Amino acid sequence: MSSAATAVATSSEPMTAVPVTAPIQAHIEQTIEDLLASLPDAEQLSPEARRGILARYTAVLEGNFIYWMTGAYLAVGSDEARAKIIDNLREEVRDCHPGMLRRFAIAAHALPTEDDAQAVYRKLSAVRLFIGRLSPVPIVVTMAFFEGFIQRFMPYLAGLARRQGSTEMEYTDVHGVCDVTHTQELYNALQSEMALTGPVPVDEMLEGVGILRALLQNIVFNAN
């Protein structure tokens, strides 16, 4: 027996299994880091540029997040995934998160205009069509990416609003905390869903992440 094999055979240290989702999670975390690093310096933005980011964000999230998460619920097959997603949806509806976001936008003088809605329309439509395919593993991966990004984007969004004269921070305070739990729960759901569906090609698994990333960049940079 080789020395390495002997060490394994005689070691009293417990072996910790690496989750099958670990490479996906690492990729998503790097994608989030890259997005955050690309954000423009809030202090250097004009009031109109700040208003635009806040308004485009509101135009996308206020009427679409619950739709995205409902699509995830309809797509998944595992009981664990369904339970975690329905908890997220229940919280969104019970605590009226769209209303929370609307108050945030009003206080920052950043209600979306027709131009703001039009600016994100094409990229938003691509995300809606992706969700509508109801592909379980890719949808859960995409929502895990989104929840992971949002929890870390909230301080930046709050900073924009403060510079617009707002003191209404319930939306950013709540999502900076609750989305930490939501992100981990989605990775747990992904583990269950992958065990149920079997292997999914990496490109297919990450397709929605690329589509949603393009929408987030659209929100920040107003670039179609």
N, C-alpha and C positions, 0 to 999 in steps of 0.2 A: 504494500500500500504506500502511495506517495506521502510525503510529509504534509502536503496540503490536505489530502484526503483524510490523513490521520487526525489533523487538527480539527477538521469538520466533524469527524466521527466522535472525538473525545471532548469537544468543546461543550461546556455547560451553559454557554450563552444562548438564549432563545433566538431563533431566527425570525426576523420580521419580514413578512411577505410584502413585496412592493405592489401596490394596486395597479391593475392593468390600465387605469386611467392616468397614471403618473406622466407618461410622455405627452399626452394631450394637455394635461394641466400645465406642464412646463412650457409647452408651445403657447398656450393661451396667456400665461403670465408674461412671457416675453413680448407677445403682441400688445398687451396692455402697457407694459413699460415703454415700448416704442411709441405708442399713441400719446401717452402722458408726456414723454420727452419732446414731442412735436408741438405741444400746445404753445400758442403765442403768449408772451409775457403780458399778463393782464394790465399791468401798469402802463404799458406802451400802447394799449388799444384806445381808440377814440370812443366816446360815449355811444356813437352809432354802431361801431363794431361790437361793443359789449352787448348792446341791445339786440343786435342781430343773432349772436350766438344763443342768448337766452330765449329769444323768440323762436328760432328754428328748433331748438331743443324742445320747447313746449309744443310746437306744432307736431313734432314727431311723437313724443312720449304721451301726451295727454290722452290721445284717442287710440293709441296703438299697442301699448305695452300689454294691456289685458288681453287683447286679441292675440298677440304673440304667445303669451303664456297659455291661453286657452288652446291654441294650436298644439302646443307641446303636450298638454293634458290629453287631447284627442289622439295624439300620435303614439304615445308610449303604451307599452303592454305590461310592464311589471307593476305589481302592487306598490312596491316601495316608491317608484318614480311617481305614480299617480298620487300617492299620499303626500309626498313632499311638494308637488306642484299645486295640488289643491289647497294646501296650507298657504302657499304664496298667494294664490288667487283670492282666497278668503280674506287675507289681510288687506290686499289691494281694494277689495270691494267694501269690506266692513269699515275700514278707516278712510274710505273715499280718497285714495291717493290722487286721482285726477283732479279733484277739487283742491287738494293740498297744493298741487302743481299750479293750478290756475291762480290761487292766491299769491303764490310765489312770483309768478309772472306779472300780475297786476301791480304788486308792490314795487317791482323793479322797472315799471313802465315799459314792459317788454311783451305785451300781448301780441301774438302772431298776426300779421297782416296777410292779405292775399299774396303779396310778393314773397313773404316768408314761407308760406305754404307751397307756393309754386317752386321756390328754390330747392326744396327737399323732395319734391314729388317723384322724380324719376328714381332716385336711389331708394326712397321709401317704398315705392311700388315693387322694386326688386326684392326687398325684404319680405313684403307681404306675399308675393308669389312663392318665394322659398318656403315660408311657413305653411302656405297652402298645400304644399306637396306632402305634408304630414309624414316626413321621414324621421323616425323616432330618435335614433342616435344623433344624427346631425343637428336636429332641433335642440336637443338637450345640451349638446356641446355649445351651440350658438347662444343659448340663454345663460349658460354658465359663464361664457365670455362676457356677455352683456352685464350680468350682475356683478362680476368681478371688476369690470371697468367702472361701473356707476359708483360703487362704494368709494373708489379712489378719485373719481372725478368731482364728487360733491364739494370738496373744499374749494376747488377752482371755480365751480359754478357759483358757490356762495360768495366768493371774492368778487366775481363780476357783479352780482346783485348788490353787494354793499357799495361798490363804487358807483352804482346807479342810484344810491340813496336809500336802499331798502334795509329794513330791519326784520322782515318776515322770512325766517329761516327754518320754519318747521319742516318743509319738504327736504331740504338738504340735511338737516340734523337727523331726521328719521332714516333717510336712505343711506346716510353714511354709516349707520349702525346696523340696521336690519339686513342690509344686503350682504354683510359679512356672513351671517348665518345662511342666507338664501344661497350664496355662492357655494358654500361647503355642502349644503343639502343637495344642490344640483349635481355636484361631483359624485355624491353618494348615489343619487338617482341614476347617473350615467353608468356607474359600476354595475348596478342591477340591470339596466337596460342592455348593456353590452353582453352580460352573461346570458340574457334571454335571446338576443338576436344573433349572436355570433359575430365573427370578424366583419368589420366594415372598412373598405379602402380608405386610407388616410386622406386622400384628396376629397373624397365624398364627405368624410366626417368633418372636414374643416371648411367646406364650401360656404356654409352660412356665416362663419366667422369672417371670411373675406368680404362677403356681401354687406354684412352689418358694419364692419370696419369702414367700408367706403361711405356708408351713410353717416357714421359718426364724424368722419373727416369732412363730409359735406356740411354738417351742422356747424362745425368749428370754422371752417375756411370758406364756406359758401362757394364751393367749387364744384360745378356739375361735371 
